Every structure is written in structure tokens, then in C-alpha cells.
Amino acid sequence: MPVTAPTAPLTTATASPAGHAYNDPTRQNWAFGHRAIPKLIGEVQSSDEALQLQALHSLTCRLHEPVDVQEALVAGAVPAISLSLSHAKPLVRARAVEIVVLLTEHEQGRAAVLGHSHVETLIKLIADPEEAVRGLALQALWNVSQRTEQVQQIYTTLPHIIDHLLRAVTAEKSRSYQLLARVLETLHHFLQHGGAPVVAHTLKLGALTTLTKLLKSHVGGQAVRAAAAEDLAAICIHVTTLPDVAKQAHDAGLVPVLVETMDDPFGAVRAAAVQAAMALSIHVVSKQQLVAEGVAEKLVRMVGEDQDEELLMNALTAIASISEDYTARYAFQDVIGLIEQLKAHPNRAVAKAAASAVQVVQWRP
Amino acid sequence: MMNAQYAYASEPRPAVAATQRKAKYRSDEPAGNLPPNRPVNIMYDRRIYRGNTYASPILPAYTQPDALDQQRQMQLKRKLKAARRAELQRRPRTPDAVEGRIHMEVQTELYLEELSDTVPEAAVGTQTDAFLDRAPSPLYIPAKLGVDVATQIADGDLFDFDVEVEPLLEVLVGKTLDQARAEVLEEAELAGLRRRQRDFAARRQAELVEVQRLEQAERRRVEEKERRKAEAARVLAEKQESAAKVAAASFAAVYLANLVPAALASLQDDGFFYNAREREIQQTFLPWLTSQVDARVQRLAVARQLLDGLLEAAVKQITPAAPAPAPQAPASAADPVASTTSNNSMAVDSTNQPDQPTSPANGSESGSAAPSTDEVPAKATDDGDGDADAAAAPESEAQPADALNDQQGDQKPSEGETAAADASAEET
């Protein structure tokens, strides 16, 4: 998955210069020293919109320092921006959401945002008409969903977040691929940390079919395809616990799509597709489908040519799983020497996967 | 109170003696050991003039110049001049000036002063007032320190924007660069964190898949083992059942091999297989026949008795002293079969039929009854077989034809019996 860089502050090109607070020197209020953050937080709650916007912008410049973040949290920044998140002006909303993004880049900020129930507002902002606001809201949700406890806390109180995210997937397909990738990455967090309940919820909404179609249609760049494949992998990991996974995978034709995606020119996409196939191959029927679709050849080529460690690890693990089928075992006999060499790989995970693959490929009844 | 209303710029301090003034250099003694500053009575200060100020002062003797001192001063001056002359001679002199130029002495000291031998003098007459106060002391002006610099203010000398703005720009640019650097570092740190998280998630995913694969393999093995165990148990149960069936079948075959004949024989012995005609004959016809025969025999016996009686009477009438006839031999010794059949038939009618002699005319019909007639007297009285046989013996010897008839009659029952037996055998 590509690294998601924090969003740059919203450019002021969209706002009219005449009415902008920064272009009015008579309204500049300097804030510096130890009184800066509390002063700015006080101004955020001001009734003067220009002052409010200026304070929000100043805070976005200051909150890159962890010390300032801590001071802002102590000064009550989280409850102070509640009204700004629901402001009528998109620029104010964007600045307020950017402050939430900056706060949630730290663990204490995440705890404060979750404790103050800003997540519900962020969920509504996913469907904001302003693209910058949507992007920042998704970034904030991505930040607060990095741990299992946080995801479970959010899903327990707001289970409809899954519905909104899947709706956003469909909506962003026709609007912005960058936001589409971010939606998929946020959804991946919930699928990864939410466990079987969240996956079952997404299956009920037809997420597997939606994601398969998305992957098949080659919509968006490598980021979108890689994120979609990773979401599918997070769903397919529950193939043994949720019987609907295998059924829906078969109905949606996931296996041929995954095998085709393994030829993608981008390594991240291939790695994600192999990861999904690796998870799906635990199921016996899906394993046989994969073998019938010719996944063995793709894996043999990956092991021989690719150097990406994550891709190698996933490919070797998939080989170990698929080799439980006897026809696949025969196919992998030709590369047993290459897999033996990978047992001495400096990456311990790759070496361990190679050892496991050799053990399974060489197994005889 | 005064201090509360008025504040001094510098508070007045009491005069201190000269010996107690602040020393030029610090003392090594601690401050506690220094003698305290005691104020001095200004009336005894030498600096303050005492006495009247309206008369001309008479200088004291010590103010007059001393001749000896003057002389010493003159000598000192001469010595100084000589030393200066010697020094001038010792020092290299300045070379003569170039032609057309002259040397001039120029003051190079810091402070220029007018060099002149003539001391300007001016006679000024003063007439001080009688009660004129002493002139105030001149204001103390400290010696000038520092360096005098002369400058020429040119355009731009007082304020140069490029120079003045430089520190501001440095601060602004520095702050901006610092913040940008902090943001870049933050992004790099976050990128590193994300990368580590991704790697960890990928490793975790791979390990989870491996664990699931092993779990599923173990589950399949366990299920296969259970299936094979169930299959083996089922096969074993079927084998046991088959063996039990075979054993049961063989045992049943052995057991049942003689069962039917034994059952048939038992039934036959119990009389369940019977010929209906024979049974009818035996149960209905023969008893009737026997009863009829008995009745006929009884009638015959009665008739004979009557006849015997008549004959006896007649004989008595004719011959009153005739001997009694010899008793007959027992019939059971000659015809045991007949006796048994007669016993059987007589057992049915023993209570109702008295002893009756046999009749040769009814040999065929009463074949079975002949022995019975012979046995009738014995059976009727129920005195035992011996008595009946003894009673029936003379009658059988007297009637060999009866015996023959009895034999024939015996054969018939035997034939009838054999026929009945054959019929029963055929039925079975």
C-alpha cells in the first residue's frame, strides 16, 4: 500500500482574496509565545467568522509540533472545534477537519477525538460536497482507526460507518481516484481490525462484489487497485469462519480476477492480489478454482523474478497453501530448488515462508 | 513621613572621614571586620574655610614658599632639562627637510592645545560685596573618556533597508524553514511508521494464513480419521453381524434339521396329524359300532342265558342229575392283540356292558369285538386281567372258529390300522 502523505493545507485559491482574513492587515492578531495556543483556541470559538478562520489557519500551522498538540489538547481544542466542523463555509470546515487530522496523528489526540464523539461528524463529512473536506475527513477517520480497540469502539457505537464508506466507494469512482484510494484504505482498517462482525456486515452489503468489479474494471491508478485488493484480502481471511465469503467469492468470480491481477505491472498491486489469493486458498473449493485458473504459473514466475520481500513472502505462503492440492504440487516441483535457496533469505519472514512451502511441496502421502 | 512624601534622587549621605572613604581597592578582610564608617563633624573639616570672610586673609607661614624648596625645584628643573637634552642627543634626530620643504611641529596629542609662552593676562578689578556669599564650587565635570569620532552622514547611512531587514528576514526565513523541516521530518517519521505498520500487517496476515492452513489441514485429518474409524467400526459391526448371522444360520440349520421331523413326530404322537376318516371311524364309528356290538352281544348273551336257562330247565326237566360243562380256555393267551384291542374297546364300554360270549356270525364285523366279548366278563367285573383271561379261556378253546374269526378280525383292525397309518403318513 502506498504511503499516504498528510494533506497539505487547503489552498486559498478557491477563496476570494478580498474577503479573506489574511489579506486584511487590520485584522491580523499575532499570537506567539506561551499564550499562542490558548489564544487561538479562544478565537476559534469567536463569532467573527474571519477571526475564526484566521485562528483555525494559525492552529493548522502550529499543530505540527507535538508540544503544541499537547498544549492544544490541554487547552480544550477538541471541544472548541465542534461548531467549526459543522460550519456552513467549506473553508472553515476544511480547516477544522485539518485540525482534527493533525490532532489524530498523535495517540492522545486520537483518544480525545474518540472521547468527544467527533467521529459521527466526520462520517457525515465523508459525503461533503467539498472535495478537500471529504479528503480530510477520510484522513481523520484513517488516523483514528489504526488500532483494534479504536475500531471496535467506533463500530460498536456507529456501525453505519461501513454503509457510508461503501457508499463513498461508489460515489468517488466518478469523482476522485485519490479519495477513492483513501476510502478503500480506511475501509481496510475497519476490515482488518473489526474482525468477523465487520466483515459479515460488509458481505451483507455486497462489498465483495463491489470490490471485485472495481478491481476488474481497472478504475483508478495503482493505489486504488492495490487498496481494493487489500480489502479483498482482509475479507477473504475470514473464509473459514464466514461461509458467505467463499460463496460470494465464487458468485462474483473473484478467483479469475485475482489471477489476472497477478500480472499487474505494479508490485504493490501484485503483492495485494497474491495476499488475497493466499487468504482465499485456505478454502478447499477455492483452492481448486485457483489451481484451475493457472495460479501456479503466476506464482512460479513471481518467485523467480520478483525481489519485493512482501511479494515473495505472500507468494511463498500462497504456494504452501495451494500445494495441498496434488496437481499444484506437481507444478511447483520445477522451482523447488529456487524455493530452497530462499530459505537462506535475510528476511526471516521470507525464509520461514520458504521453509514451509518446501515442506508442503515435498510432502507425499 | 518625610520619606513617604518626598523621594530623593540620591539620598544625602553623612560626610565620611578621608581615612574612612571607600578604598580604591577591595580589602581582603571580610566586610564584618572593616571599621564602621563614622560621620565626621564638618566643623573640623580642613576643606571648609573657617573664620571671617570680610577681611583679607593672612596666609599662614606654611603657605609661603620655602627657599629650600625653591632651590630643590630649580635643581630638579635643571636635571630634567639635562635629561631631556641627553635623550634628544640619544634619539636619532629627524633628518633635515627636503629642499623646498620645512619641518613643522604638529601636535599629535588627542587634545589640541594652543602652544604659547605668553600667558594671557588680564587685570580685572573686582570689588567683592561685603556680604557676598562664597561662590559656589564649580560643577564637577568628569574627565572626558572615549574616542571622539567624526563622521560624515551620507545618504543611506542612517537607515539601510537591506541591512535592517536582514535580521527580520533571517527570523522569518529561519522560522519558516524550521517549520518546513519539522513538517518534512514529521512526514518522514509518519511514512516510516506507516511502512513498519504495513510490513507488520503483511507478516501478520501471512502468519495468520499459515495458521489457518495448518488448522484446516488438522481439521481435515481429524475428520478423515473419524470417518475411517466410523467406517472401520461399521465394517466390523457388519462382519460381526454377518458372523452372527452365519453362526445363527448354521446353528439354526443344525437345530432345525431335526426340528421338523421331531415336531411332526411329536405332533403325530400327540395325535395332531390324523386322518379325519380314521379319526371319525375311531371316535365316532368304532364307538358306535362297539356299542352296537356290545348291545348285540349283550342281547345274544341274554338270549343265550335265556336259552341256557331254558335248556337247563329243559335238561333238568329231562335229566335232573347231568354233570356241569368244562370251563373254557382264556382268549388273551392266544390273541394278545385281540385282547388288547378288546381291552381298549372294553375300556370304553366297561361300565355299561356286562360279559357277553362271542358270536362266529359276527366274526368279520365283530372281529375287533370278539376278543372284547371274551374279555367282557373279565372287564365288566374289573377283577384284573388274569381273572378275565381265565374266564375267557374255555370259551376260546370251544370256539376255534371264533379264534380264527378273531384273527381275521384282528387282521382287519390291523389292516385298518395300517391303512389309517398309511393315510396319516400320506397326510404328513
Interface residues (C-beta under 8 A of the other chain):
Chain A: M1 V3 T4 A5 P6 C61 H64 E65 E105 Q146 Q192 A233 I237 T240 A271 Q275 M278 A279 I282 V284 E310 M313 N314 T317 A320 S321 E324 A349 A353 S356
Chain B: Q179 A182 E183 E186 E187 L190 A191 R194 R195 Q197 R198 D199 A201 A202 R203 Q205 A206 L208 V209 E210 Q212 R213 E215 Q216 A217 R220
